């Protein structure tokens, strides 16, 4: 079996998660989190469209982790992101973390907004 070391060029991968927190690049972040090529910050949740829309020059796709279960995001949020040219993919937060790391390792222009599990 051949093993390849994964490198992340433009952002920090998700190291782990648990009830109410995410570990990103060795740092613990509690509550809702936004991470990507512009760094990692607290996120105000679905009502904080501004933080997500600022990503339009930096990412092609935004993954949104909806917590422990897959749920719909507000329609106005999806519409605003798509009108800004940001593709949106919705999944539960554990799946979003895994998908983010894979796409990040491929050098994709991606960001991740997470609700805690």
N, CA, C and O atoms as a DFTB+ gen file, in Angstrom:
468 C
 N C O
     1  1       0.849      -1.171       0.000
     2  2       0.000       0.000       0.000
     3  2       0.895       1.235       0.000
     4  3       1.856       1.328       0.764
     5  1       0.563       2.164      -0.860
     6  2       1.315       3.410      -0.938
     7  2       0.589       4.487      -0.142
     8  3      -0.613       4.688      -0.322
     9  1       1.307       5.177       0.733
    10  2       0.736       6.261       1.522
    11  2       1.295       7.578       1.028
    12  3       2.495       7.699       0.783
    13  1       0.433       8.558       0.883
    14  2       0.848       9.885       0.471
    15  2       0.527      10.876       1.578
    16  3      -0.559      10.850       2.159
    17  1       1.479      11.741       1.858
    18  2       1.230      12.781       2.837
    19  2       0.329      13.839       2.206
    20  3       0.559      14.268       1.075
    21  1      -0.688      14.250       2.941
    22  2      -1.621      15.261       2.445
    23  2      -1.136      16.627       2.895
    24  3      -0.770      16.814       4.056
    25  1      -1.134      17.576       1.979
    26  2      -0.792      18.948       2.324
    27  2      -1.999      19.840       2.045
    28  3      -2.759      19.618       1.102
    29  1      -2.149      20.836       2.881
    30  2      -3.244      21.788       2.744
    31  2      -2.614      23.151       2.502
    32  3      -2.003      23.723       3.404
    33  1      -2.758      23.668       1.302
    34  2      -2.048      24.881       0.920
    35  2      -2.702      26.172       1.389
    36  3      -1.999      27.077       1.839
    37  1      -4.011      26.286       1.301
    38  2      -4.621      27.597       1.516
    39  2      -5.581      27.678       2.692
    40  3      -6.234      28.708       2.862
    41  1      -5.695      26.664       3.491
    42  2      -6.585      26.720       4.646
    43  2      -6.198      25.599       5.610
    44  3      -5.300      24.806       5.326
    45  1      -6.872      25.545       6.731
    46  2      -6.561      24.583       7.785
    47  2      -7.624      23.493       7.833
    48  3      -8.817      23.798       7.800
    49  1      -7.218      22.232       7.910
    50  2      -8.194      21.139       7.937
    51  2      -8.900      21.021       9.285
    52  3      -8.460      21.575      10.292
    53  1      -9.993      20.293       9.271
    54  2     -10.726      19.967      10.490
    55  2     -10.051      18.752      11.112
    56  3      -9.938      17.705      10.475
    57  1      -9.603      18.893      12.356
    58  2      -8.934      17.794      13.055
    59  2      -9.917      16.895      13.786
    60  3      -9.659      15.703      13.953
    61  1     -11.031      17.447      14.219
    62  2     -12.011      16.666      14.966
    63  2     -13.181      17.534      15.391
    64  3     -13.198      18.745      15.171
    65  1     -14.160      16.883      16.006
    66  2     -15.348      17.598      16.484
    67  2     -15.992      16.766      17.572
    68  3     -15.725      15.571      17.701
    69  1     -16.830      17.401      18.339
    70  2     -17.575      16.725      19.389
    71  2     -18.751      17.593      19.785
    72  3     -19.042      18.583      19.114
    73  1     -19.427      17.241      20.858
    74  2     -20.608      18.009      21.269
    75  2     -20.263      19.484      21.536
    76  3     -19.629      19.812      22.539
    77  1     -20.685      20.351      20.634
    78  2     -20.517      21.785      20.822
    79  2     -19.190      22.368      20.397
    80  3     -18.980      23.566      20.585
    81  1     -18.271      21.583      19.827
    82  2     -16.968      22.138      19.459
    83  2     -16.428      21.505      18.181
    84  3     -16.849      20.429      17.757
    85  1     -15.466      22.231      17.583
    86  2     -14.708      21.739      16.438
    87  2     -13.236      22.013      16.716
    88  3     -12.896      23.059      17.270
    89  1     -12.357      21.084      16.339
    90  2     -10.908      21.293      16.465
    91  2     -10.383      21.517      15.050
    92  3     -10.439      20.627      14.201
    93  1      -9.874      22.717      14.819
    94  2      -9.420      23.120      13.494
    95  2      -7.965      23.568      13.618
    96  3      -7.657      24.535      14.314
    97  1      -7.087      22.856      12.939
    98  2      -5.669      23.185      13.010
    99  2      -5.125      23.154      14.429
   100  3      -4.255      23.949      14.783
   101  1      -5.638      22.236      15.240
   102  2      -5.177      22.096      16.616
   103  2      -5.832      23.036      17.610
   104  3      -5.574      22.928      18.809
   105  1      -6.667      23.948      17.155
   106  2      -7.348      24.905      18.026
   107  2      -8.806      24.491      18.224
   108  3      -9.477      24.079      17.277
   109  1      -9.283      24.604      19.446
   110  2     -10.683      24.301      19.757
   111  2     -11.529      25.550      19.518
   112  3     -11.200      26.638      19.992
   113  1     -12.627      25.374      18.773
   114  2     -13.590      26.445      18.515
   115  2     -14.959      25.940      18.966
   116  3     -15.443      24.917      18.482
   117  1     -15.566      26.655      19.881
   118  2     -16.883      26.252      20.392
   119  2     -17.985      26.972      19.632
   120  3     -17.825      28.114      19.203
   121  1     -19.103      26.280      19.476
   122  2     -20.261      26.865      18.819
   123  2     -20.138      26.851      17.309
   124  3     -19.455      26.000      16.739
   125  1     -20.802      27.799      16.665
   126  2     -20.806      27.870      15.202
   127  2     -19.474      28.425      14.709
   128  3     -18.886      29.307      15.334
   129  1     -19.006      27.895      13.575
   130  2     -17.669      28.228      13.071
   131  2     -17.715      28.409      11.558
   132  3     -18.464      27.729      10.857
   133  1     -16.904      29.333      11.077
   134  2     -16.688      29.528       9.642
   135  2     -15.193      29.402       9.396
   136  3     -14.399      30.087      10.041
   137  1     -14.801      28.535       8.470
   138  2     -13.381      28.352       8.169
   139  2     -13.174      28.220       6.673
   140  3     -14.045      27.748       5.942
   141  1     -12.006      28.646       6.240
   142  2     -11.675      28.588       4.820
   143  2     -10.392      29.347       4.551
   144  3      -9.572      29.521       5.453
   145  1     -10.211      29.800       3.326
   146  2      -8.960      30.456       2.963
   147  2      -8.710      31.793       3.655
   148  3      -7.575      32.268       3.683
   149  1      -9.749      32.402       4.212
   150  2      -9.581      33.683       4.907
   151  2      -9.378      33.504       6.410
   152  3      -9.270      34.489       7.140
   153  1      -9.324      32.249       6.880
   154  2      -9.114      31.976       8.301
   155  2     -10.320      31.327       8.942
   156  3     -11.288      30.964       8.274
   157  1     -10.240      31.188      10.254
   158  2     -11.306      30.556      11.032
   159  2     -11.836      31.550      12.052
   160  3     -11.065      32.157      12.796
   161  1     -13.156      31.717      12.085
   162  2     -13.793      32.654      13.005
   163  2     -15.107      32.070      13.514
   164  3     -15.624      31.092      12.974
   165  1     -15.629      32.687      14.554
   166  2     -16.982      32.363      14.998
   167  2     -17.933      32.842      13.902
   168  3     -17.654      33.813      13.199
   169  1     -19.041      32.152      13.774
   170  2     -20.042      32.492      12.758
   171  2     -21.369      32.683      13.470
   172  3     -21.677      31.957      14.415
   173  1     -22.158      33.653      13.025
   174  2     -23.428      33.975      13.661
   175  2     -24.590      33.096      13.253
   176  3     -25.737      33.406      13.576
   177  1     -24.325      32.006      12.549
   178  2     -25.397      31.111      12.128
   179  2     -26.102      31.631      10.888
   180  3     -25.610      32.532      10.209
   181  1     -27.243      31.062      10.607
   182  2     -27.965      31.361       9.378
   183  2     -28.281      32.842       9.199
   184  3     -28.410      33.307       8.067
   185  1     -28.407      33.593      10.291
   186  2     -28.711      35.019      10.192
   187  2     -27.500      35.856       9.797
   188  3     -27.649      37.031       9.459
   189  1     -26.310      35.273       9.834
   190  2     -25.066      35.983       9.523
   191  2     -24.677      35.764       8.065
   192  3     -23.676      35.110       7.773
   193  1     -25.466      36.312       7.162
   194  2     -25.193      36.171       5.729
   195  2     -23.959      36.960       5.310
   196  3     -23.250      36.550       4.391
   197  1     -23.694      38.074       5.962
   198  2     -22.602      38.954       5.574
   199  2     -21.264      38.226       5.582
   200  3     -20.485      38.349       4.637
   201  1     -20.993      37.470       6.638
   202  2     -19.718      36.740       6.736
   203  2     -19.573      35.752       5.590
   204  3     -18.474      35.569       5.066
   205  1     -20.665      35.115       5.198
   206  2     -20.614      34.135       4.109
   207  2     -20.460      34.821       2.758
   208  3     -19.719      34.339       1.901
   209  1     -21.148      35.935       2.560
   210  2     -21.090      36.635       1.280
   211  2     -19.713      37.251       1.023
   212  3     -19.342      37.464      -0.131
   213  1     -18.954      37.537       2.078
   214  2     -17.600      38.070       1.923
   215  2     -16.651      37.048       1.308
   216  3     -15.544      37.396       0.897
   217  1     -17.074      35.803       1.245
   218  2     -16.234      34.746       0.680
   219  2     -16.269      34.700      -0.845
   220  3     -15.500      33.953      -1.450
   221  1     -17.139      35.478      -1.477
   222  2     -17.383      35.311      -2.914
   223  2     -16.145      35.454      -3.778
   224  3     -16.105      34.857      -4.854
   225  1     -15.136      36.202      -3.378
   226  2     -13.912      36.313      -4.169
   227  2     -12.888      35.231      -3.830
   228  3     -11.856      35.121      -4.493
   229  1     -13.168      34.437      -2.807
   230  2     -12.184      33.479      -2.314
   231  2     -12.549      32.018      -2.536
   232  3     -11.672      31.154      -2.541
   233  1     -13.842      31.732      -2.722
   234  2     -14.277      30.333      -2.836
   235  2     -15.246      30.144      -3.991
   236  3     -15.905      31.080      -4.445
   237  1     -15.306      28.917      -4.443
   238  2     -16.301      28.537      -5.446
   239  2     -17.482      27.840      -4.794
   240  3     -18.617      27.949      -5.257
   241  1     -17.200      27.119      -3.707
   242  2     -18.233      26.333      -3.030
   243  2     -18.141      26.549      -1.526
   244  3     -17.054      26.586      -0.950
   245  1     -19.293      26.687      -0.913
   246  2     -19.414      26.757       0.536
   247  2     -20.171      25.529       1.001
   248  3     -21.304      25.289       0.585
   249  1     -19.537      24.754       1.868
   250  2     -20.236      23.642       2.510
   251  2     -20.863      24.180       3.784
   252  3     -20.219      24.916       4.532
   253  1     -22.104      23.820       4.036
   254  2     -22.760      24.215       5.280
   255  2     -23.135      22.952       6.027
   256  3     -23.918      22.131       5.548
   257  1     -22.556      22.815       7.219
   258  2     -22.875      21.700       8.105
   259  2     -24.015      22.101       9.015
   260  3     -23.903      23.070       9.766
   261  1     -25.116      21.359       8.955
   262  2     -26.346      21.740       9.658
   263  2     -26.492      21.108      11.042
   264  3     -27.603      21.012      11.563
   265  1     -25.389      20.680      11.637
   266  2     -25.451      20.055      12.947
   267  2     -25.450      18.542      12.828
   268  3     -24.934      17.988      11.858
   269  1     -26.027      17.877      13.816
   270  2     -26.015      16.413      13.847
   271  2     -26.882      15.803      12.745
   272  3     -26.611      14.697      12.277
   273  1     -27.913      16.519      12.338
   274  2     -28.838      15.996      11.314
   275  2     -28.860      16.927      10.110
   276  3     -28.633      18.130      10.238
   277  1     -29.131      16.372       8.964
   278  2     -29.278      17.153       7.743
   279  2     -30.615      17.889       7.786
   280  3     -31.665      17.270       7.959
   281  1     -30.572      19.207       7.629
   282  2     -31.791      20.017       7.576
   283  2     -31.641      21.043       6.454
   284  3     -30.538      21.271       5.957
   285  1     -32.728      21.644       6.069
   286  2     -32.692      22.687       5.050
   287  2     -32.165      23.980       5.666
   288  3     -32.353      24.241       6.855
   289  1     -31.504      24.782       4.834
   290  2     -31.126      26.123       5.274
   291  2     -32.222      27.082       4.803
   292  3     -32.999      26.741       3.912
   293  1     -32.288      28.274       5.393
   294  2     -33.301      29.229       4.948
   295  2     -33.151      29.549       3.453
   296  3     -32.040      29.715       2.950
   297  1     -34.273      29.631       2.766
   298  2     -34.274      29.860       1.329
   299  2     -33.586      31.177       0.971
   300  3     -32.865      31.241      -0.025
   301  1     -33.798      32.226       1.768
   302  2     -33.173      33.519       1.458
   303  2     -31.650      33.450       1.569
   304  3     -30.952      34.158       0.843
   305  1     -31.121      32.608       2.466
   306  2     -29.675      32.427       2.580
   307  2     -29.129      31.738       1.334
   308  3     -28.134      32.184       0.762
   309  1     -29.770      30.667       0.915
   310  2     -29.326      29.954      -0.294
   311  2     -29.367      30.885      -1.504
   312  3     -28.426      30.914      -2.298
   313  1     -30.453      31.645      -1.646
   314  2     -30.603      32.556      -2.781
   315  2     -29.509      33.620      -2.772
   316  3     -28.921      33.905      -3.816
   317  1     -29.228      34.209      -1.617
   318  2     -28.193      35.248      -1.526
   319  2     -26.825      34.695      -1.902
   320  3     -26.069      35.354      -2.616
   321  1     -26.497      33.501      -1.433
   322  2     -25.202      32.893      -1.753
   323  2     -25.091      32.578      -3.243
   324  3     -24.071      32.868      -3.868
   325  1     -26.123      31.994      -3.799
   326  2     -26.102      31.658      -5.222
   327  2     -26.048      32.912      -6.092
   328  3     -25.372      32.915      -7.121
   329  1     -26.750      33.978      -5.698
   330  2     -26.695      35.238      -6.446
   331  2     -25.305      35.872      -6.381
   332  3     -24.918      36.616      -7.282
   333  1     -24.557      35.576      -5.316
   334  2     -23.187      36.086      -5.171
   335  2     -22.176      35.208      -5.910
   336  3     -20.982      35.508      -5.918
   337  1     -22.649      34.129      -6.529
   338  2     -21.759      33.246      -7.273
   339  2     -21.089      32.189      -6.432
   340  3     -20.087      31.606      -6.846
   341  1     -21.626      31.936      -5.262
   342  2     -21.072      30.915      -4.364
   343  2     -21.955      29.674      -4.437
   344  3     -23.144      29.733      -4.124
   345  1     -21.372      28.559      -4.847
   346  2     -22.104      27.301      -4.828
   347  2     -22.317      26.856      -3.391
   348  3     -21.460      27.085      -2.538
   349  1     -23.440      26.227      -3.117
   350  2     -23.787      25.828      -1.756
   351  2     -24.074      24.332      -1.717
   352  3     -24.852      23.818      -2.521
   353  1     -23.441      23.643      -0.778
   354  2     -23.725      22.228      -0.538
   355  2     -24.085      22.071       0.932
   356  3     -23.356      22.525       1.814
   357  1     -25.209      21.427       1.183
   358  2     -25.720      21.253       2.540
   359  2     -25.569      19.790       2.942
   360  3     -25.898      18.890       2.169
   361  1     -25.068      19.558       4.159
   362  2     -24.981      18.205       4.714
   363  2     -24.870      18.321       6.223
   364  3     -24.688      19.418       6.752
   365  1     -24.978      17.196       6.923
   366  2     -24.800      17.288       8.366
   367  2     -23.342      17.668       8.646
   368  3     -22.479      17.499       7.785
   369  1     -23.073      18.175       9.834
   370  2     -21.739      18.699      10.135
   371  2     -20.630      17.650      10.069
   372  3     -19.559      17.963       9.549
   373  1     -20.821      16.414      10.568
   374  2     -19.751      15.423      10.418
   375  2     -19.391      15.160       8.952
   376  3     -18.210      15.093       8.611
   377  1     -20.387      15.011       8.092
   378  2     -20.124      14.786       6.668
   379  2     -19.470      16.013       6.040
   380  3     -18.590      15.877       5.189
   381  1     -19.888      17.200       6.447
   382  2     -19.302      18.429       5.916
   383  2     -17.825      18.538       6.281
   384  3     -17.016      18.969       5.460
   385  1     -17.468      18.151       7.500
   386  2     -16.056      18.177       7.921
   387  2     -15.219      17.237       7.060
   388  3     -14.146      17.613       6.589
   389  1     -15.700      16.033       6.857
   390  2     -14.954      15.062       6.050
   391  2     -14.823      15.527       4.604
   392  3     -13.744      15.446       4.018
   393  1     -15.912      16.009       4.035
   394  2     -15.903      16.467       2.650
   395  2     -14.977      17.669       2.486
   396  3     -14.237      17.757       1.506
   397  1     -15.018      18.583       3.432
   398  2     -14.148      19.759       3.410
   399  2     -12.684      19.344       3.367
   400  3     -11.916      19.866       2.559
   401  1     -12.293      18.418       4.220
   402  2     -10.897      17.990       4.252
   403  2     -10.463      17.363       2.936
   404  3      -9.355      17.615       2.463
   405  1     -11.328      16.548       2.340
   406  2     -10.990      15.925       1.056
   407  2     -10.827      16.985      -0.021
   408  3      -9.832      16.983      -0.746
   409  1     -11.789      17.889      -0.134
   410  2     -11.727      18.926      -1.167
   411  2     -10.564      19.884      -0.926
   412  3      -9.940      20.354      -1.877
   413  1     -10.275      20.170       0.322
   414  2      -9.150      21.025       0.668
   415  2      -7.836      20.382       0.238
   416  3      -6.946      21.061      -0.271
   417  1      -7.717      19.079       0.443
   418  2      -6.483      18.379       0.055
   419  2      -6.301      18.352      -1.457
   420  3      -5.184      18.166      -1.941
   421  1      -7.382      18.534      -2.208
   422  2      -7.319      18.587      -3.667
   423  2      -7.042      19.997      -4.182
   424  3      -6.956      20.220      -5.390
   425  1      -6.904      20.950      -3.251
   426  2      -6.612      22.324      -3.643
   427  2      -7.812      23.110      -4.108
   428  3      -7.660      24.127      -4.785
   429  1      -9.006      22.660      -3.758
   430  2     -10.235      23.352      -4.194
   431  2     -10.414      24.660      -3.437
   432  3      -9.929      24.819      -2.317
   433  1     -11.111      25.583      -4.063
   434  2     -11.467      26.874      -3.432
   435  2     -12.771      26.650      -2.662
   436  3     -13.866      26.746      -3.216
   437  1     -12.619      26.347      -1.366
   438  2     -13.756      25.902      -0.567
   439  2     -13.734      26.542       0.806
   440  3     -12.671      26.870       1.334
   441  1     -14.912      26.717       1.381
   442  2     -15.053      27.180       2.758
   443  2     -16.101      26.308       3.431
   444  3     -16.834      25.570       2.773
   445  1     -16.158      26.406       4.756
   446  2     -17.030      25.552       5.555
   447  2     -17.663      26.358       6.676
   448  3     -16.965      26.976       7.479
   449  1     -18.985      26.347       6.727
   450  2     -19.742      26.959       7.812
   451  2     -20.406      25.829       8.585
   452  3     -21.081      24.982       8.000
   453  1     -20.213      25.820       9.900
   454  2     -20.653      24.681      10.711
   455  2     -21.532      25.072      11.877
   456  3     -21.234      26.013      12.613
   457  1     -22.623      24.335      12.038
   458  2     -23.396      24.351      13.273
   459  2     -22.916      23.165      14.095
   460  3     -22.635      22.107      13.533
   461  1     -22.814      23.314      15.407
   462  2     -22.262      22.228      16.228
   463  2     -23.136      20.987      16.253
   464  3     -24.346      21.045      16.035
   465  1     -22.483      19.854      16.527
   466  2     -23.188      18.570      16.662
   467  2     -23.579      18.351      18.097
   468  3     -24.182      17.329      18.424
